[in-house]
Amino acid sequence: MAQIRKEFQKYIQSLDDEALKEELMALYTKIDDVKKHYAMELGSDADRQKLYKKAKKQISSMFHIGQKPRKRPRIKKVKEILREIRTHAIFKHELADIFLHASEEAVRFILYKPNTTDAVYNLAKSGYENAIQLIEEYNLEVTMGDRLEALENNMSRNHDLQNIIKPAGRRKNKYL
């Protein structure tokens, strides 16, 4: 892998400006991940919000069909959506919002069907922990504190989820 990287760096350095621009355009037109990266990097706030709103809707649809819960949620697809968002996310507050949403949906499903699979519980836990980490690391308590508190209140209504809640005293920021 290191050898390929060295070869790639040599190749890029050998190109002049015009050839480098052509190479970037070829990558942009051929590879969807490059398009998504530049859409996130160079796109407007409205474009990014549209993408995040779509991702949230997709996550919700993996747990519910309309307002009716699915018999079995599509956890694998939720994880794929989260993985994709994580690789393309630029702003951490948007990433924390997505993790919080995934955890909220998982907890909502668990409260409706407590005897569900471990995968749903694990998703609720990992989404919650990732959101907490980002919220603390980037001081997002003001914007996300209410949602986090509501999520913790819902988690406290289920015996298995009570153990996951991180008490405020053990957090870096005790005001969260």
N, C-alpha and C positions, 0 to 999 in steps of 0.2 A: 504494500500500500504506500509506503514511504517513497518507493522507487517511482511509482506512478505520479505522485505529487511533484517530485523533482522534475520529471519529464514534462509535466503540465506547466510548471513554472518556467522552465526553459522555453517551452513552446510559446507561452504568452509573451515572454520578454523578447522573443525573436520577431514578433509581429509589430508592424508599424501602427500608427493610430487608426488609419482607415481600415486595415485588416482586422484590428481589434474590435472596431465598431461592427464590422460585418459578422464577426464571430459571435458577438453578443446578441445581435439581431437573430442570427440562426438559432442560438440557444433559446431565445425568447419565443420564437415561433414554434420550435419543436418540442420544448419541455414544459409541461404544465406547472411544475413546481417553480420554475423560473418566473413564469407569468404571475403566479400567486405571490411570490416573494416581492416582485416589483409593484404589484397591485397594493400590497400592504405597505411597502416602503414609500412609494410615491403617490399612492392614492389619497383622496381626501378623507376627512373624518367620516363623511356620509357613506363613502364606499366601504370603509372598514366596518362601520356600524351595521351596514346592510349585510356584510359577510358574517358578522357575529350574531346578528339577529337570525340569520338563516341557520347557523350552527346550533343556536339555542332551540330553534323550532325542530330541527332534526333530532336533537337530544330528547326533547319532550316527546316526540313521536315514537321514540324507541321504548318509552314507558307507557304511553297512553295512545289510544286511537280516539281522537276527539276528546271527550271527557271521561271515557270509559277506559279503565286500566287494561293493559294486555294481560293475557294469561301468563306469558313468560316475557319479561323485558329483554330487549336485544342489547345486552351488556357489551358484547364484543364490538358491535357497531358504535356504541357510545365511546368505548376506549379508542377506536380508530379515529373518530371525530376529534376527541381530545388530543390525541397524538398529533394529528394534522394541524390543529390550531396551535398547539405548543411549538411546532417547528416554524410556523409562519408568524407568530405573534410578535409584535414590535413593542407594544406598551404593556407593562405588567398588570396594570389595573384592569385591562380588558381580559387578560388571561385569568386573573383572579375571579373576575365576574363569571367566566365560563365554568371554571371549576366549582364555584359556589352554586351555579345553576344546576350542574350535573348532580352535585350532592343533594340539593333541594329536591330534585326530581326523584332520586333514589330513596330519600327519606319519606317523601310523600307516598311512594309506592309501598314501602315497608309498613307504613302506618295503615295502609289499606289492606295489605296482605302480609301479616307478620311472619307467616310460615313460608317465606320465599327462599330462594337459593342464597348460598353464601356469597356468590358473585355480586349480588345487589348490595349486600352489607359491605363487602369490600370496596365497591365503588363509592358508597356513601362515605366510608372512612377515608379513602384516598383523596376524594374530591375535597372533603372537609380539611384534611391535613395540608393538601397543596394550597388551598385557599388561605388557610391560617398563615402558612409560611410566607406567601406573597403579600398578604395584608400587613404582617408584621415587618417584613423586610423593606417594603416600600411605603410604609406609613399611610396605609389606606383606610385607617380606622374611621375617619370622618365619613367617607363615602360608602363604606361597606359594613360598618359596625351594626347598623340596625338589621340588615339582612342576616348577618352572622348570628346575632342574638336570637332572631326568630328561628333560624335553623337549629340552634342549640336547644331552644325551647321545644321544638318538635322532636329533636333527638331524645330529649329527656323523657318523652312519653313512651319510649320503647326500652325495655330492660337491656337488650343487647347493645343498643346504641348509646346508653348512658355511659358506658365505660370508655367510649371514644372521645367524649367531650373533654376538651383541654381546659381545665379551670383557669380563670383569668389570672390567678396568682402565679401560675406556672408559665404564663406567657411573658414575652419580653416586655410588651407594653400592657400594663395592668389596667389601662383605661379603655381597652377594647371591649 
